[in-house]
């Protein structure tokens, strides 16, 4: 009951927020569902690097419902292969010698089997506007030389051309910082 109430309260807020972004307002709720934009939260902790992606599913697949046609199913296969490929879409500073340890993908529109793995650690957020769905990704690396780790190159833009802007939040050894990445500015540094 509590969760249902919460979703009912949150849903109109997200829609209002989308409207504001459409009008060009600068401030908006982090993580709001806006097609073309995504959020990446990066945490550096000793030799562990973690990146949490929150993106409208439209950026990844071009649609936001359970795949029906063979073309839609193929889009899921290609996207999952790209997201799970080590050294593919997210590249830590090469000198830090980081090895991808875990990729966990989740979406309210796709089954865990379609996403090529077991269920997510945390269920997808239920507060997207009606008819929309997100893709959540959790990526973690172990780095042999963490003293050289100071950047992450985000090549998601190349794999998924519907994505144009990414808000990146970093919690690293020097504290917290934020950056906006685009196709032409794909590396966040800390
Ligand atoms: Zn959407």
Boltz pocket constraint, residues with backbone or C-beta under 6 A from the ligand:
constraints:
  - pocket:
      binder: B
      contacts: [[A, 33], [A, 35], [A, 56], [A, 57], [A, 58], [A, 64], [A, 131], [A, 132], [A, 133]]
      max_distance: 6.0
